[in-house]
Amino acid sequence: MLTKQDLSKIKKVVREEVVSESETGQKSLRAEIILSRMQLQDRLKNLNNRVIDLEQQSKETGKNVLGLKKDVKKIDKKTDDIIDLFEHDYLDLEKRTRRIENHLQLPTLADF
């Protein structure tokens, strides 16, 4: 049978082991937390760099789009000018053709 002194000694040994194990566990947990924090900071830094790169690419793309819009406007204006020129020439040719047909008294051709 165990005496109070034996139980007290057992209690003391168990307590020392529990404290020792808890301290070891705390140290291990702190080390893991520090490592995880460092990894998260590294990932955040990489993400921040990627966001900065994407912002720069976005600005460049915006500038390119503006340049393309200007080019399209120039092309539209040139196309309109060409169409107006051909339309004017066509109308002049149509007038001349009718005048010649009338002068020569030729029947007009059927429209296609």
MIMI-588561 format. One record per atom (N, C-alpha, C, O): z, y, x. Coordinates in steps of 0.1 Angstrom, whole numbers, plus 5000, padded with zeros to 4 digits. Layout:
% residues N
ZYX
...
This chain:
% residues 112
500049885008
500050005000
500050125009
500650135020
499450235004
499250355012
500350455009
500850464997
500850515019
501950615017
501250755015
500050775016
502150855012
501650985010
501051045023
500051115023
501651005034
501151055047
499750995050
498851055055
499550865046
498250795048
497150865039
496050895044
497550895027
496650955018
496351105022
495251145021
497351165028
497151305033
496151305045
495351385046
496351205054
495451195065
494051155061
493051215066
493851065051
492551035046
491951155039
490751185041
492751235032
492251355025
491751455036
490651515034
492451465047
492151565057
490851515064
489951605067
490651385067
489451335073
488251355064
487151405068
488451325051
487351345041
486951495040
485751525040
487951575039
487651725038
486851775051
485951845049
487351725062
486651765075
485151725074
484251795079
484951605070
483551545069
482751625059
481551655061
483351655047
482651735037
482251875042
481151915040
483251935048
482952075054
481852065064
480952145065
481951965073
480951955084
479551925078
478651995082
479451835068
478151815062
477651935054
476451955054
478552005048
478052125040
477652235050
476652305047
478252245061
477852345071
476452305076
475552385078
476252175079
474952125084
473952155074
472852195077
474252125061
473252145050
472952295049
471752325046
473952385050
473652525049
472752575060
471852655058
473052525072
472252565083
470752515081
469852595084
470652395077
469252345074
468552425063
467352455065
469352455053
468752535042
468352675046
467352725042
469152735054
468852865059
467552865068
466752955067
467452765076
466352755085
465052735076
464052795079
465152655066
463952635057
463652765049
462452795047
464652835045
464452965038
463753065047
462753125043
464153065060
463553165069
462153125072
461253205073
461852995074
460552945076
459652975064
458453025066
460152945052
459352975040
459053125039
457953165035
460053205042
459853355041
458753395051
457853475047
458753345063
457753375073
456353335068
455453405070
456253215063
455053165058
454453255046
453353285046
455353295037
454953385026
454553515032
453553575027
455253575041
454853705047
453453695053
452653785052
453153585060
451853565067
450753555056
449753605057
451053475045
450053465035
449853595028
448653635025
450853675026
450753805019
449853895028
449053975024
450153895041
449353975051
447853935050
447054025050
447553805050
446253755049
445553805036
444453845036
446353795025
445753845012
445553995012
444554035007
446454065018
446254205019
444954245027
444254335023
444754175038
443554195046
442354165038
441354235039
442354055030
441254015022
440954125011
439854155008
442054175005
441854274995
441254405001
440354464995
441654445013
441054555020
439554535022
438754625020
439254415027
437854375029
437054385016
435854435016
437554335006
436854334993
436654484988
435654514982
437654564990
437554704986
436454774994
435654854988
436354745007
435254805015
433954755010
432954835009
433854625007
432554565003
432154624989
431054654987
433154654981
432954714968
432354854969
431454894962
432954924978
432455064981
431055064986
430155144981
430754974995
429354965000
428354924989
427254974988
428854824981
427954784970
427754894960
426554914955
428754974957
428555094948
427555194954
426755244947
427655214967
426655304974
425255254972
424355324970
425155124975
423855054974
423255064959
422055094958
424155044950
423655054936
423255194932
422155214926
423955294937
423555434935
422155464942
421255524936
421955404954
420655424960
419555354952
418455414951
419855234947
418855164939
418555244926
417355244922
419555304920
419255384908
418355494911
417455524903
418555564922
417655674926
416255624928
415255694924
416155514935
414755454938
414055414925
412855444923
414855364915
414255324903
413755444895
412755444889
414555554895
414155674889
412855734895
411955774888
412755724908
411555774915
410355684911
409255744908
410555554910
409455464906
409055494892
407855494889
410055514883
409755544869
408955674868
407955684860
409255774876
408555904875
407155884880
406155934874
406955814891
405655784896
404855704887
403655734885
405455604880
404755524870
404255614859
403155594854
405155694854
404755784843
403655874847
402755904839
403755934859
402656014864
401255944864
400255994860
401355814869
400055734870
399555704856
398355714854
400455674847
400055644833
399455764827
398355764820
400055884829
399556004823
398156034829
397256084822
397956014842
396656034849
395555944843
394455994839
395855814842
394855724836
394555754821
393455744817
395655794814
395455824800
394555944799
393655954790
394756044807
393956174807
392456134811
391556184804
392356054821
390956014825
390355934815
389155954812
391055844808
390455764797
390055854786
388955834780
390855944782
390456034771
389256114774
388356134766
389156164787
387956234791
386756154791
385656194786
386856024796
385755934795
385255904781
384155894778
386255884772
385955854758
385155974752
384255954745
385656094755
384956214750
383456224755
382556244747
383356194768
381956204774
381056094768
379956114766
381655974766
380855864761
380455894747
379255874744
381255944738
380855984725
379856094725
378856094717
379956184734
379056294735
377656244739
376656274733
377656144748
376356084753
375756004741
374556014739
376655924734
376155844723
375555934712
374555904706
376256044709
375756134699
374456204704
373456214696
374356244716
373156304721
371956204721
370856244718
372256084725
371155984725
371055914711
370155824710
371855944702
371855894689
371955744689
371255664683
372955694697
373255554698
374455514689
375355594687
374355394684
375555354675
376755324684
376555284696
377955354679
379155324687
379355174687
379055104678
379955124698
380254984700
381554954692
382355044690
381654834687
382854794679
384054794689
383954744700
385154834684
386354834692
386854684694
386654604684
387254654705
387754514708
389054494703
389654384704
